[in-house]
Amino acid sequence: MAGKFEIYQDPSGGFRFCFSADNGQIIPSPETYRTEDEARERVDSLRSNVSPRSRPTD
């Protein structure tokens, strides 16, 4: 998967992540996680379950 994930703490104290694609598009996480570890677990899950082959082709 190209691009990168960034985990950050939001103003309410929860943790979120966003994905920055190689084309500059930023996709924020819709959820807030209580701990940084929970956010990291979600990012790891996305990395392991999303494959370029799962994308639709034209």
C-alpha positions in Angstrom: 0.0 0.0 0.0 1.5 3.3 -1.0 1.1 6.4 1.1 1.4 6.7 4.9 -0.7 6.6 8.0 -0.3 9.2 10.8 -1.7 8.8 14.3 -2.4 11.9 16.3 -4.2 13.1 19.4 -7.2 15.2 18.8 -8.3 18.2 21.0 -10.6 16.0 23.1 -7.7 13.7 24.1 -8.7 10.8 21.9 -6.5 9.3 19.1 -7.3 9.4 15.4 -5.4 8.5 12.3 -5.3 9.8 8.8 -4.0 8.3 5.6 -2.0 10.5 3.3 -2.0 9.1 -0.3 0.9 9.6 -2.7 -1.3 11.9 -4.7 -1.6 14.3 -1.7 -5.2 13.3 -0.8 -5.7 13.0 3.0 -8.4 10.6 4.3 -9.2 11.1 8.0 -10.4 8.3 10.3 -14.1 8.6 11.1 -13.5 7.1 14.6 -11.8 8.3 17.8 -9.8 5.7 19.8 -9.2 5.9 23.6 -5.5 5.0 23.3 -2.8 5.3 20.8 -2.4 1.5 20.9 -6.0 1.1 19.8 -5.5 3.5 16.9 -2.3 1.6 15.9 -4.1 -1.7 16.0 -6.7 -0.4 13.6 -4.0 1.0 11.2 -2.2 -2.4 11.4 -5.5 -4.2 10.6 -6.1 -1.9 7.6 -2.5 -2.5 6.3 -2.9 -6.3 6.5 -6.5 -6.5 5.1 -6.4 -4.0 2.2 -4.8 -5.3 -0.9 -4.3 -3.4 -4.2 -5.9 -6.4 -5.9 -9.2 -5.7 -4.0 -9.6 -2.4 -5.8 -12.1 -2.3 -8.7 -10.7 -2.0 -12.2 -12.2 0.0 -15.0 
